[in-house]
Amino acid sequence: MQGIVSILFLLGRLAIGAFFLWKAVERMKHWHETGEALRKKGVSHITYVLPASMIIQVIGGLSVVLGIYARGGAILLLAF
């Protein structure tokens, strides 16, 4: 039973981390469109906010996927 729980936790970590990494890559591919969407929503200082959000998603996603400071990465993604 413990083995199944460990496998499920691993799969959950991989799914959550991969989701945030995928979203970061998609936003990087469509940088200008993402910036325009944020501008329409009234976000100020987009030149700082957009790169910071990418960094948070990548660091948090990698942390959760790799299991290195996974709790800290999860908290970072939760704050995001």
N, C-alpha and C positions, 0 to 999 in steps of 0.2 A: 504493500500500500504506500509506503514512504517513497518508493521509486516512482510511482505514478504521480504523486504530488510534486516531486522534484521536476519531473518532465513537464508537467503542466505549468509550473512556475517559469521554467526556462522558455517554453513556448509563448507564454504571456509576455515575458520580458522582451523576447525577440520581436513579437508582433507590435508592441507599443513603441519600442525603440526604432524599428524599421519604419513605422508610420511617420514618426517625426522626422527621421532622416529623409524619407521620400518627399514629404511636404517641403522641407528645406531645399532640396534639389529642384523641385518643381518651381518654387518661388525664385530660385536663382536663374532658372531658364527663362522665366518671364518677369525679369527684374522691373522693367518699365511699366508693365501692366499692373504689377503688384504695387508699385509706387503710386500709380494713378488711382488705384482702388483705395489706398490709404489716404491719399489727398482728398478724394471725394467724401471720405468719412470724417474729415476734419482733423486728421492726425498731423501734429506739427513736428518739425525737425525730422523729416523723413530720411534725410541723408544720414542721420545717426540711428534712427529707430530701425530701419530696414536691415542694415548690416548687423546691428546688435541682436535682432530677433533671429537672424540666420545663425549667428554664432551660438546663441542659447540653444537653438534646436539641434544643431550638430553636436555640441558638447554634451547636452543632456541625452540625446539619442544614442550616441556612442557609449556614454557611461552606462546606460541601462542595458544596451545590447551586450557589451563586453563584461558587464558585472563589476566594473571598477568604480567604486563609490556609487553604486547603483541607487542607493537611497538619496544621496545628494543630487544625482542626475534626475531622479524622479521628482524631487522637490523643485528643482530648477524648471522642469517641464510643467509642473503644476503651477508655478508662479507665472510662467509664460502664458 
